[in-house]
Amino acid sequence: MTFVVDTSARRWSVAVVEDGHGRTLVESTERPDLAAVYRQVEQPDRIAVATGPGSFTGLRVGVAFGLGLAIALRIPIVPLPSLGLRAARSLVPATAVLEAGRGRVYYQAPGGEAKLGEPADIPGSHPLVGDVNAQTAAALVAAGHRFVPPSELRDFAEAAAKMLEVAREVPYRNLEITYMQSFSPRKA
């Protein structure tokens, strides 16, 4: 069984996946107590964590929790890209989006690289799937984008199970968070 944690966005998600089937334990914007959620399941064989891009603090919370748990239990850790998890939720090819702040989004078109940009920067070739606030969603729609309808979405656990089909374990020291923004002061 794989215990899956995604804290990369405003909605935190936790699931368990076993034999290609998943069960979502929690999906909430109310920051759940990850330790309490973990205590609801039997001991997993491995841990999977969303590694970004996404919320700077959220990513650090989820990765630290997952890595600490994996090390303590001496079980493997599996990194899952945050945008890949969003894209896996869609039953149709879609561009994954995540809130990046200041009106920007992290996005990844099918077959493309993860990027940071404004709503107008996102290619319009595919509908969008992801996690953004209402103001950003409105800006995306105003820029001509449309979102995948809820009827064409998988739940988090199903998306995680799909990602785990191809994801690979990494040594603890090789687990990296994907940050796409610089926190350096801008040059004049």
Sequence and secondary structure as in RCSB ss.txt:
>XXXX:A:sequence
MTFVVDTSARRWSVAVVEDGHGRTLVESTERPDLAAVYRQVEQPDRIAVATGPGSFTGLRVGVAFGLGLAIALRI
PIVPLPSLGLRAARSLVPATAVLEAGRGRVYYQAPGGEAKLGEPADIPGSHPLVGDVNAQTAAALVAAGHRFVPP
SELRDFAEAAAKMLEVAREVPYRNLEITYMQSFSPRKA
>XXXX:A:secstr
 EEEEE SSSSEEEEEEETTEEEEEEEESS   HHHHHTTS   SEEEEE  SS HHHHHHHHHHHHHHHHHHT 
 EEEE HHHHHHHHBSS  EEEEEEETTEEEEE TTS  EEE GGGS SSS EEEE  HHHHHHHHHTT  B  G
GGB  HHHHHHHHHTT   B GGG         S    
